[in-house]
Amino acid sequence: MKACPTKVMWHLPIIPRFKRLFSIKEVAKNLNWHVDGRKCDNFLRHLVDSPQWKKIDETFPKFDAEPRNLRL
């Protein structure tokens, strides 16, 4: 009997990767840019300025309250 080829899917846990990202000071600063460093001038300069982002913030206020939460 011939062996059937199988697909291999690698699973990389995301939480340890996020922790590693936030442990690097410069990267953590860039990940929080949408809270700390953006211009609020009503122009669409970044995804954070989009209506969809604002709707998510209104729908999930607890998620929006923590600036370290990442949207994927």
mmCIF file as gemmi writes it, N, C-alpha and C atoms, coordinates in Angstrom:
data_model
loop_
_atom_site.group_PDB
_atom_site.id
_atom_site.type_symbol
_atom_site.label_atom_id
_atom_site.label_alt_id
_atom_site.label_comp_id
_atom_site.label_asym_id
_atom_site.label_entity_id
_atom_site.label_seq_id
_atom_site.pdbx_PDB_ins_code
_atom_site.Cartn_x
_atom_site.Cartn_y
_atom_site.Cartn_z
_atom_site.occupancy
_atom_site.B_iso_or_equiv
_atom_site.pdbx_formal_charge
_atom_site.auth_seq_id
_atom_site.auth_asym_id
_atom_site.pdbx_PDB_model_num
ATOM 1 N N . MET Axp A 1 ? 0.847 -1.171 0 1 0 ? 1 A 1
ATOM 2 C CA . MET Axp A 1 ? 0 0 0 1 0 ? 1 A 1
ATOM 3 C C . MET Axp A 1 ? 0.899 1.244 0 1 0 ? 1 A 1
ATOM 4 N N . LYS Axp A 2 ? 0.575 2.213 -0.869 1 0 ? 2 A 1
ATOM 5 C CA . LYS Axp A 2 ? 1.355 3.449 -0.944 1 0 ? 2 A 1
ATOM 6 C C . LYS Axp A 2 ? 0.928 4.41 0.146 1 0 ? 2 A 1
ATOM 7 N N . ALA Axp A 3 ? 1.892 5.133 0.653 1 0 ? 3 A 1
ATOM 8 C CA . ALA Axp A 3 ? 1.585 6.16 1.654 1 0 ? 3 A 1
ATOM 9 C C . ALA Axp A 3 ? 1.047 7.401 0.934 1 0 ? 3 A 1
ATOM 10 N N . CYS Axp A 4 ? 0.001 7.95 1.465 1 0 ? 4 A 1
ATOM 11 C CA . CYS Axp A 4 ? -0.585 9.164 0.889 1 0 ? 4 A 1
ATOM 12 C C . CYS Axp A 4 ? 0.192 10.382 1.368 1 0 ? 4 A 1
ATOM 13 N N . PRO Axp A 5 ? 0.43 11.334 0.474 1 0 ? 5 A 1
ATOM 14 C CA . PRO Axp A 5 ? 1.09 12.557 0.943 1 0 ? 5 A 1
ATOM 15 C C . PRO Axp A 5 ? 0.164 13.323 1.893 1 0 ? 5 A 1
ATOM 16 N N . THR Axp A 6 ? 0.748 13.903 2.859 1 0 ? 6 A 1
ATOM 17 C CA . THR Axp A 6 ? -0.048 14.665 3.829 1 0 ? 6 A 1
ATOM 18 C C . THR Axp A 6 ? 0.404 16.118 3.824 1 0 ? 6 A 1
ATOM 19 N N . LYS Axp A 7 ? -0.529 16.973 4.154 1 0 ? 7 A 1
ATOM 20 C CA . LYS Axp A 7 ? -0.204 18.386 4.28 1 0 ? 7 A 1
ATOM 21 C C . LYS Axp A 7 ? 0.209 18.652 5.72 1 0 ? 7 A 1
ATOM 22 N N . VAL Axp A 8 ? 1.204 19.478 5.868 1 0 ? 8 A 1
ATOM 23 C CA . VAL Axp A 8 ? 1.681 19.84 7.191 1 0 ? 8 A 1
ATOM 24 C C . VAL Axp A 8 ? 1.402 21.322 7.39 1 0 ? 8 A 1
ATOM 25 N N . MET Axp A 9 ? 0.735 21.635 8.474 1 0 ? 9 A 1
ATOM 26 C CA . MET Axp A 9 ? 0.458 23.021 8.784 1 0 ? 9 A 1
ATOM 27 C C . MET Axp A 9 ? 1.145 23.368 10.096 1 0 ? 9 A 1
ATOM 28 N N . TRP Axp A 10 ? 1.967 24.383 10.044 1 0 ? 10 A 1
ATOM 29 C CA . TRP Axp A 10 ? 2.665 24.808 11.24 1 0 ? 10 A 1
ATOM 30 C C . TRP Axp A 10 ? 1.796 25.792 12.002 1 0 ? 10 A 1
ATOM 31 N N . HIS Axp A 11 ? 1.711 25.595 13.281 1 0 ? 11 A 1
ATOM 32 C CA . HIS Axp A 11 ? 0.962 26.506 14.152 1 0 ? 11 A 1
ATOM 33 C C . HIS Axp A 11 ? 1.948 27.27 15.011 1 0 ? 11 A 1
ATOM 34 N N . LEU Axp A 12 ? 1.963 28.57 14.826 1 0 ? 12 A 1
ATOM 35 C CA . LEU Axp A 12 ? 2.832 29.415 15.637 1 0 ? 12 A 1
ATOM 36 C C . LEU Axp A 12 ? 1.955 30.205 16.589 1 0 ? 12 A 1
ATOM 37 N N . PRO Axp A 13 ? 2.013 29.93 17.877 1 0 ? 13 A 1
ATOM 38 C CA . PRO Axp A 13 ? 1.167 30.648 18.838 1 0 ? 13 A 1
ATOM 39 C C . PRO Axp A 13 ? 1.419 32.148 18.768 1 0 ? 13 A 1
ATOM 40 N N . ILE Axp A 14 ? 0.353 32.91 18.726 1 0 ? 14 A 1
ATOM 41 C CA . ILE Axp A 14 ? 0.471 34.34 18.484 1 0 ? 14 A 1
ATOM 42 C C . ILE Axp A 14 ? 0.795 35.136 19.752 1 0 ? 14 A 1
ATOM 43 N N . ILE Axp A 15 ? 0.333 34.7 20.904 1 0 ? 15 A 1
ATOM 44 C CA . ILE Axp A 15 ? 0.544 35.465 22.139 1 0 ? 15 A 1
ATOM 45 C C . ILE Axp A 15 ? 2.034 35.583 22.487 1 0 ? 15 A 1
ATOM 46 N N . PRO Axp A 16 ? 2.817 34.507 22.447 1 0 ? 16 A 1
ATOM 47 C CA . PRO Axp A 16 ? 4.257 34.685 22.712 1 0 ? 16 A 1
ATOM 48 C C . PRO Axp A 16 ? 4.937 35.61 21.698 1 0 ? 16 A 1
ATOM 49 N N . ARG Axp A 17 ? 4.469 35.601 20.466 1 0 ? 17 A 1
ATOM 50 C CA . ARG Axp A 17 ? 5.042 36.493 19.464 1 0 ? 17 A 1
ATOM 51 C C . ARG Axp A 17 ? 4.718 37.946 19.788 1 0 ? 17 A 1
ATOM 52 N N . PHE Axp A 18 ? 3.493 38.219 20.221 1 0 ? 18 A 1
ATOM 53 C CA . PHE Axp A 18 ? 3.126 39.582 20.614 1 0 ? 18 A 1
ATOM 54 C C . PHE Axp A 18 ? 3.928 40.029 21.831 1 0 ? 18 A 1
ATOM 55 N N . LYS Axp A 19 ? 4.102 39.142 22.802 1 0 ? 19 A 1
ATOM 56 C CA . LYS Axp A 19 ? 4.894 39.491 23.981 1 0 ? 19 A 1
ATOM 57 C C . LYS Axp A 19 ? 6.317 39.855 23.587 1 0 ? 19 A 1
ATOM 58 N N . ARG Axp A 20 ? 6.87 39.093 22.647 1 0 ? 20 A 1
ATOM 59 C CA . ARG Axp A 20 ? 8.218 39.366 22.187 1 0 ? 20 A 1
ATOM 60 C C . ARG Axp A 20 ? 8.281 40.72 21.473 1 0 ? 20 A 1
ATOM 61 N N . LEU Axp A 21 ? 7.249 41.037 20.692 1 0 ? 21 A 1
ATOM 62 C CA . LEU Axp A 21 ? 7.22 42.33 20.011 1 0 ? 21 A 1
ATOM 63 C C . LEU Axp A 21 ? 7.191 43.484 21.008 1 0 ? 21 A 1
ATOM 64 N N . PHE Axp A 22 ? 6.356 43.37 22.038 1 0 ? 22 A 1
ATOM 65 C CA . PHE Axp A 22 ? 6.238 44.44 23.009 1 0 ? 22 A 1
ATOM 66 C C . PHE Axp A 22 ? 7.445 44.517 23.949 1 0 ? 22 A 1
ATOM 67 N N . SER Axp A 23 ? 8.284 43.497 23.974 1 0 ? 23 A 1
ATOM 68 C CA . SER Axp A 23 ? 9.473 43.551 24.835 1 0 ? 23 A 1
ATOM 69 C C . SER Axp A 23 ? 10.579 44.409 24.221 1 0 ? 23 A 1
ATOM 70 N N . ILE Axp A 24 ? 10.485 44.705 22.927 1 0 ? 24 A 1
ATOM 71 C CA . ILE Axp A 24 ? 11.456 45.559 22.252 1 0 ? 24 A 1
ATOM 72 C C . ILE Axp A 24 ? 10.907 46.984 22.277 1 0 ? 24 A 1
ATOM 73 N N . LYS Axp A 25 ? 11.63 47.883 22.925 1 0 ? 25 A 1
ATOM 74 C CA . LYS Axp A 25 ? 11.124 49.23 23.197 1 0 ? 25 A 1
ATOM 75 C C . LYS Axp A 25 ? 10.743 49.992 21.921 1 0 ? 25 A 1
ATOM 76 N N . GLU Axp A 26 ? 11.587 49.955 20.915 1 0 ? 26 A 1
ATOM 77 C CA . GLU Axp A 26 ? 11.308 50.695 19.672 1 0 ? 26 A 1
ATOM 78 C C . GLU Axp A 26 ? 10.092 50.117 18.941 1 0 ? 26 A 1
ATOM 79 N N . VAL Axp A 27 ? 9.973 48.817 18.922 1 0 ? 27 A 1
ATOM 80 C CA . VAL Axp A 27 ? 8.829 48.179 18.26 1 0 ? 27 A 1
ATOM 81 C C . VAL Axp A 27 ? 7.547 48.469 19.033 1 0 ? 27 A 1
ATOM 82 N N . ALA Axp A 28 ? 7.615 48.429 20.351 1 0 ? 28 A 1
ATOM 83 C CA . ALA Axp A 28 ? 6.44 48.727 21.175 1 0 ? 28 A 1
ATOM 84 C C . ALA Axp A 28 ? 5.956 50.154 20.939 1 0 ? 28 A 1
ATOM 85 N N . LYS Axp A 29 ? 6.902 51.077 20.757 1 0 ? 29 A 1
ATOM 86 C CA . LYS Axp A 29 ? 6.529 52.463 20.469 1 0 ? 29 A 1
ATOM 87 C C . LYS Axp A 29 ? 5.773 52.541 19.143 1 0 ? 29 A 1
ATOM 88 N N . ASN Axp A 30 ? 6.224 51.79 18.142 1 0 ? 30 A 1
ATOM 89 C CA . ASN Axp A 30 ? 5.551 51.777 16.846 1 0 ? 30 A 1
ATOM 90 C C . ASN Axp A 30 ? 4.186 51.095 16.91 1 0 ? 30 A 1
ATOM 91 N N . LEU Axp A 31 ? 4.052 50.096 17.766 1 0 ? 31 A 1
ATOM 92 C CA . LEU Axp A 31 ? 2.762 49.409 17.893 1 0 ? 31 A 1
ATOM 93 C C . LEU Axp A 31 ? 1.72 50.289 18.573 1 0 ? 31 A 1
ATOM 94 N N . ASN Axp A 32 ? 2.16 51.239 19.383 1 0 ? 32 A 1
ATOM 95 C CA . ASN Axp A 32 ? 1.24 52.161 20.061 1 0 ? 32 A 1
ATOM 96 C C . ASN Axp A 32 ? 1.112 53.491 19.333 1 0 ? 32 A 1
ATOM 97 N N . TRP Axp A 33 ? 1.624 53.579 18.132 1 0 ? 33 A 1
ATOM 98 C CA . TRP Axp A 33 ? 1.617 54.83 17.394 1 0 ? 33 A 1
ATOM 99 C C . TRP Axp A 33 ? 0.202 55.368 17.207 1 0 ? 33 A 1
ATOM 100 N N . HIS Axp A 34 ? -0.759 54.504 16.988 1 0 ? 34 A 1
ATOM 101 C CA . HIS Axp A 34 ? -2.13 54.957 16.728 1 0 ? 34 A 1
ATOM 102 C C . HIS Axp A 34 ? -2.725 55.7 17.917 1 0 ? 34 A 1
ATOM 103 N N . VAL Axp A 35 ? -2.143 55.551 19.097 1 0 ? 35 A 1
ATOM 104 C CA . VAL Axp A 35 ? -2.623 56.262 20.284 1 0 ? 35 A 1
ATOM 105 C C . VAL Axp A 35 ? -1.773 57.499 20.549 1 0 ? 35 A 1
ATOM 106 N N . ASP Axp A 36 ? -0.455 57.348 20.446 1 0 ? 36 A 1
ATOM 107 C CA . ASP Axp A 36 ? 0.465 58.393 20.886 1 0 ? 36 A 1
ATOM 108 C C . ASP Axp A 36 ? 0.867 59.399 19.809 1 0 ? 36 A 1
ATOM 109 N N . GLY Axp A 37 ? 1.113 58.95 18.583 1 0 ? 37 A 1
ATOM 110 C CA . GLY Axp A 37 ? 1.798 59.815 17.645 1 0 ? 37 A 1
ATOM 111 C C . GLY Axp A 37 ? 1.039 60.259 16.422 1 0 ? 37 A 1
ATOM 112 N N . ARG Axp A 38 ? -0.22 60.009 16.321 1 0 ? 38 A 1
ATOM 113 C CA . ARG Axp A 38 ? -0.903 60.358 15.077 1 0 ? 38 A 1
ATOM 114 C C . ARG Axp A 38 ? -1.474 61.767 15.115 1 0 ? 38 A 1
ATOM 115 N N . LYS Axp A 39 ? -1.65 62.335 13.931 1 0 ? 39 A 1
ATOM 116 C CA . LYS Axp A 39 ? -2.287 63.64 13.802 1 0 ? 39 A 1
ATOM 117 C C . LYS Axp A 39 ? -3.795 63.435 13.744 1 0 ? 39 A 1
ATOM 118 N N . CYS Axp A 40 ? -4.539 64.254 14.434 1 0 ? 40 A 1
ATOM 119 C CA . CYS Axp A 40 ? -6.001 64.191 14.398 1 0 ? 40 A 1
ATOM 120 C C . CYS Axp A 40 ? -6.514 65.404 13.628 1 0 ? 40 A 1
ATOM 121 N N . ASP Axp A 41 ? -6.467 65.338 12.297 1 0 ? 41 A 1
ATOM 122 C CA . ASP Axp A 41 ? -6.879 66.472 11.483 1 0 ? 41 A 1
ATOM 123 C C . ASP Axp A 41 ? -7.982 66.116 10.48 1 0 ? 41 A 1
ATOM 124 N N . ASN Axp A 42 ? -8.683 65.006 10.727 1 0 ? 42 A 1
ATOM 125 C CA . ASN Axp A 42 ? -9.819 64.555 9.916 1 0 ? 42 A 1
ATOM 126 C C . ASN Axp A 42 ? -9.437 64.171 8.486 1 0 ? 42 A 1
ATOM 127 N N . PHE Axp A 43 ? -8.17 63.892 8.226 1 0 ? 43 A 1
ATOM 128 C CA . PHE Axp A 43 ? -7.742 63.336 6.951 1 0 ? 43 A 1
ATOM 129 C C . PHE Axp A 43 ? -7.472 61.851 7.148 1 0 ? 43 A 1
ATOM 130 N N . LEU Axp A 44 ? -7.725 61.076 6.112 1 0 ? 44 A 1
ATOM 131 C CA . LEU Axp A 44 ? -7.482 59.641 6.173 1 0 ? 44 A 1
ATOM 132 C C . LEU Axp A 44 ? -6.013 59.382 5.865 1 0 ? 44 A 1
ATOM 133 N N . ARG Axp A 45 ? -5.181 59.387 6.907 1 0 ? 45 A 1
ATOM 134 C CA . ARG Axp A 45 ? -3.75 59.195 6.754 1 0 ? 45 A 1
ATOM 135 C C . ARG Axp A 45 ? -3.323 57.77 7.094 1 0 ? 45 A 1
ATOM 136 N N . HIS Axp A 46 ? -4.132 57.076 7.848 1 0 ? 46 A 1
ATOM 137 C CA . HIS Axp A 46 ? -3.789 55.744 8.339 1 0 ? 46 A 1
ATOM 138 C C . HIS Axp A 46 ? -5.092 54.999 8.586 1 0 ? 46 A 1
ATOM 139 N N . LEU Axp A 47 ? -5.002 53.696 8.737 1 0 ? 47 A 1
ATOM 140 C CA . LEU Axp A 47 ? -6.21 52.899 8.998 1 0 ? 47 A 1
ATOM 141 C C . LEU Axp A 47 ? -6.948 53.341 10.248 1 0 ? 47 A 1
ATOM 142 N N . VAL Axp A 48 ? -6.213 53.886 11.211 1 0 ? 48 A 1
ATOM 143 C CA . VAL Axp A 48 ? -6.83 54.325 12.455 1 0 ? 48 A 1
ATOM 144 C C . VAL Axp A 48 ? -7.844 55.448 12.206 1 0 ? 48 A 1
ATOM 145 N N . ASP Axp A 49 ? -7.712 56.16 11.094 1 0 ? 49 A 1
ATOM 146 C CA . ASP Axp A 49 ? -8.621 57.249 10.763 1 0 ? 49 A 1
ATOM 147 C C . ASP Axp A 49 ? -9.863 56.79 9.998 1 0 ? 49 A 1
ATOM 148 N N . SER Axp A 50 ? -9.945 55.524 9.67 1 0 ? 50 A 1
ATOM 149 C CA . SER Axp A 50 ? -11.049 55.03 8.845 1 0 ? 50 A 1
ATOM 150 C C . SER Axp A 50 ? -12.341 54.88 9.654 1 0 ? 50 A 1
ATOM 151 N N . PRO Axp A 51 ? -13.477 54.953 8.976 1 0 ? 51 A 1
ATOM 152 C CA . PRO Axp A 51 ? -14.765 54.76 9.662 1 0 ? 51 A 1
ATOM 153 C C . PRO Axp A 51 ? -14.896 53.361 10.281 1 0 ? 51 A 1
ATOM 154 N N . GLN Axp A 52 ? -14.3 52.356 9.647 1 0 ? 52 A 1
ATOM 155 C CA . GLN Axp A 52 ? -14.377 50.995 10.182 1 0 ? 52 A 1
ATOM 156 C C . GLN Axp A 52 ? -13.673 50.9 11.529 1 0 ? 52 A 1
ATOM 157 N N . TRP Axp A 53 ? -12.518 51.529 11.647 1 0 ? 53 A 1
ATOM 158 C CA . TRP Axp A 53 ? -11.76 51.516 12.902 1 0 ? 53 A 1
ATOM 159 C C . TRP Axp A 53 ? -12.579 52.187 13.999 1 0 ? 53 A 1
ATOM 160 N N . LYS Axp A 54 ? -13.189 53.327 13.666 1 0 ? 54 A 1
ATOM 161 C CA . LYS Axp A 54 ? -13.987 54.057 14.649 1 0 ? 54 A 1
ATOM 162 C C . LYS Axp A 54 ? -15.209 53.248 15.068 1 0 ? 54 A 1
ATOM 163 N N . LYS Axp A 55 ? -15.806 52.51 14.12 1 0 ? 55 A 1
ATOM 164 C CA . LYS Axp A 55 ? -16.967 51.674 14.453 1 0 ? 55 A 1
ATOM 165 C C . LYS Axp A 55 ? -16.568 50.558 15.419 1 0 ? 55 A 1
ATOM 166 N N . ILE Axp A 56 ? -15.421 49.951 15.198 1 0 ? 56 A 1
ATOM 167 C CA . ILE Axp A 56 ? -14.931 48.91 16.107 1 0 ? 56 A 1
ATOM 168 C C . ILE Axp A 56 ? -14.701 49.5 17.495 1 0 ? 56 A 1
ATOM 169 N N . ASP Axp A 57 ? -14.115 50.703 17.542 1 0 ? 57 A 1
ATOM 170 C CA . ASP Axp A 57 ? -13.89 51.363 18.831 1 0 ? 57 A 1
ATOM 171 C C . ASP Axp A 57 ? -15.2 51.646 19.558 1 0 ? 57 A 1
ATOM 172 N N . GLU Axp A 58 ? -16.231 52.034 18.823 1 0 ? 58 A 1
ATOM 173 C CA . GLU Axp A 58 ? -17.536 52.302 19.441 1 0 ? 58 A 1
ATOM 174 C C . GLU Axp A 58 ? -18.23 51.019 19.87 1 0 ? 58 A 1
ATOM 175 N N . THR Axp A 59 ? -18.087 49.968 19.077 1 0 ? 59 A 1
ATOM 176 C CA . THR Axp A 59 ? -18.747 48.694 19.374 1 0 ? 59 A 1
ATOM 177 C C . THR Axp A 59 ? -18.107 47.984 20.561 1 0 ? 59 A 1
ATOM 178 N N . PHE Axp A 60 ? -16.786 48.075 20.673 1 0 ? 60 A 1
ATOM 179 C CA . PHE Axp A 60 ? -16.047 47.379 21.723 1 0 ? 60 A 1
ATOM 180 C C . PHE Axp A 60 ? -15.235 48.39 22.536 1 0 ? 60 A 1
ATOM 181 N N . PRO Axp A 61 ? -15.877 49.163 23.411 1 0 ? 61 A 1
ATOM 182 C CA . PRO Axp A 61 ? -15.155 50.211 24.146 1 0 ? 61 A 1
ATOM 183 C C . PRO Axp A 61 ? -14.088 49.664 25.095 1 0 ? 61 A 1
ATOM 184 N N . LYS Axp A 62 ? -14.277 48.462 25.644 1 0 ? 62 A 1
ATOM 185 C CA . LYS Axp A 62 ? -13.25 47.896 26.523 1 0 ? 62 A 1
ATOM 186 C C . LYS Axp A 62 ? -11.976 47.594 25.737 1 0 ? 62 A 1
ATOM 187 N N . PHE Axp A 63 ? -12.147 47.109 24.527 1 0 ? 63 A 1
ATOM 188 C CA . PHE Axp A 63 ? -10.996 46.811 23.679 1 0 ? 63 A 1
ATOM 189 C C . PHE Axp A 63 ? -10.264 48.089 23.308 1 0 ? 63 A 1
ATOM 190 N N . ASP Axp A 64 ? -11.018 49.146 23.066 1 0 ? 64 A 1
ATOM 191 C CA . ASP Axp A 64 ? -10.432 50.428 22.69 1 0 ? 64 A 1
ATOM 192 C C . ASP Axp A 64 ? -9.722 51.1 23.868 1 0 ? 64 A 1
ATOM 193 N N . ALA Axp A 65 ? -10.13 50.784 25.09 1 0 ? 65 A 1
ATOM 194 C CA . ALA Axp A 65 ? -9.563 51.441 26.27 1 0 ? 65 A 1
ATOM 195 C C . ALA Axp A 65 ? -8.098 51.089 26.492 1 0 ? 65 A 1
ATOM 196 N N . GLU Axp A 66 ? -7.666 49.921 26.052 1 0 ? 66 A 1
ATOM 197 C CA . GLU Axp A 66 ? -6.283 49.488 26.232 1 0 ? 66 A 1
ATOM 198 C C . GLU Axp A 66 ? -5.495 49.758 24.961 1 0 ? 66 A 1
ATOM 199 N N . PRO Axp A 67 ? -4.544 50.692 24.974 1 0 ? 67 A 1
ATOM 200 C CA . PRO Axp A 67 ? -3.819 51.046 23.748 1 0 ? 67 A 1
ATOM 201 C C . PRO Axp A 67 ? -2.901 49.944 23.23 1 0 ? 67 A 1
ATOM 202 N N . ARG Axp A 68 ? -2.59 48.952 24.059 1 0 ? 68 A 1
ATOM 203 C CA . ARG Axp A 68 ? -1.704 47.869 23.596 1 0 ? 68 A 1
ATOM 204 C C . ARG Axp A 68 ? -2.449 46.768 22.852 1 0 ? 68 A 1
ATOM 205 N N . ASN Axp A 69 ? -3.781 46.833 22.791 1 0 ? 69 A 1
ATOM 206 C CA . ASN Axp A 69 ? -4.533 45.846 22.03 1 0 ? 69 A 1
ATOM 207 C C . ASN Axp A 69 ? -4.245 46.015 20.546 1 0 ? 69 A 1
ATOM 208 N N . LEU Axp A 70 ? -4.02 44.91 19.861 1 0 ? 70 A 1
ATOM 209 C CA . LEU Axp A 70 ? -3.692 44.947 18.454 1 0 ? 70 A 1
ATOM 210 C C . LEU Axp A 70 ? -4.867 44.447 17.637 1 0 ? 70 A 1
ATOM 211 N N . ARG Axp A 71 ? -5.122 45.116 16.542 1 0 ? 71 A 1
ATOM 212 C CA . ARG Axp A 71 ? -6.168 44.684 15.614 1 0 ? 71 A 1
ATOM 213 C C . ARG Axp A 71 ? -5.499 43.962 14.473 1 0 ? 71 A 1
ATOM 214 N N . LEU Axp A 72 ? -5.972 42.772 14.173 1 0 ? 72 A 1
ATOM 215 C CA . LEU Axp A 72 ? -5.359 41.979 13.108 1 0 ? 72 A 1
ATOM 216 C C . LEU Axp A 72 ? -6.211 41.987 11.857 1 0 ? 72 A 1
